[in-house]
Amino acid sequence: MSLLCNTALRRLLETEFALVSEPVERGSSTTYFHRTVCWHPARSTRVLRVHRDARGEPVSMQLCVSSDNNNSVLLKSPLSETTVRQHVATEIAMLALRHG
């Protein structure tokens, strides 16, 4: 099982899944969007948010498409490459279904 450090996780998300992060990263988390950044609720392209520790390493990943206003779906560290690939692919597929 290959565990992902922050650099490897970012590379995987941006290169293989065409995710882009918000232009300005705030605090200890980064939000990733599918291809373009759109926050509008009806057209949001938000896929996930990566939460990092004080050293900058990922501690959890919030699956934004699966989450709703009352419940957050989180993957906890350690984040394996296989698990991340499966969940990110599912989130992108759900986003595509949502937007037709």
For each residue, the residues with C-beta under 8 A, 3 or more apart:
1: 80 81 82
2: 80 81 82
3: 78 79 80 81
4: 8 9 12 58 79 80 81 84
5: 8 9 57 58
6: 9 10 52 56 57 58
7: 10 11
8: 4 5 11 12 81
9: 4 5 6 12 13 50 58 79 84
10: 6 7 13 14
11: 7 8 14 15
12: 4 8 9 15 16 17 81 84 85
13: 9 10 16 17 19 32 48 50 88
14: 10 11 17 18 19 20 21
15: 11 12
16: 12 13 85
17: 12 13 14 34 47 88 89 92
18: 14 34 35
19: 13 14 32 33 34 35 47 48 88
20: 14 32 33 35 36 37
21: 14 25 30 31 32 33
22: 25 26 30 31 33 37
23: 37
24:
25: 21 22 29 30
26: 22 29
27:
28: 51 52 53 54
29: 25 26 49 50 51 52
30: 21 22 25 49 50 52
31: 21 22 46 48 49 64
32: 13 19 20 21 46 47 48 49 50
33: 19 20 21 22 36 37 38 45 46 47
34: 17 18 19 45 47 92 95
35: 18 19 20 45
36: 20 33 45
37: 20 22 23 33 45
38: 33 43 44 45 46
39: 44 46
40: 43 44
41: 44
42:
43: 38 40 99
44: 38 39 40 41 64
45: 33 34 35 36 37 38 95
46: 31 32 33 38 39 49 64 65
47: 17 19 32 33 34 63 64 65 88 91 92 95
48: 13 19 31 32 61 62 63 64 88 91
49: 29 30 31 32 46 61 62 64
50: 9 13 29 30 32 58 60 61
51: 28 29 58 59 60 61 62
52: 6 28 29 30 55 56 57 58 59
53: 28 56 57 58 59
54: 28
55: 52
56: 6 52 53
57: 5 6 52 53 77
58: 4 5 6 9 50 51 52 53 61 77 79
59: 51 52 53 76 77
60: 50 51 74 75 76 77
61: 48 49 50 51 58 74 75 79 84 87
62: 48 49 51 67 72 73 74
63: 47 48 66 67 73 74 75 87 91
64: 31 44 46 47 48 49 67 91
65: 46 47 91 94 95 98
66: 63 73 90 91 94
67: 62 63 64 71 72 73
68: 71
69:
70:
71: 67 68
72: 62 67
73: 62 63 66 67
74: 60 61 62 63
75: 60 61 63 79 83 84 87
76: 59 60
77: 57 58 59 60
78: 3
79: 3 4 9 58 61 75 83 84
80: 1 2 3 4 83 84
81: 1 2 3 4 8 12 84 85
82: 1 2 85 86
83: 75 79 80 86 87
84: 4 9 12 61 75 79 80 81 87 88
85: 12 16 81 82 88 89
86: 82 83 89 90
87: 61 63 75 83 84 90 91
88: 13 17 19 47 48 84 85 91 92
89: 17 85 86 92 93
90: 66 86 87 93 94
91: 47 48 63 64 65 66 87 88 94 95
92: 17 34 47 88 89 95 96
93: 89 90 96 97
94: 65 66 90 91 97 98
95: 34 45 47 65 91 92 98 99
96: 92 93 99
97: 93 94 100
98: 65 94 95
99: 43 95 96
100: 97
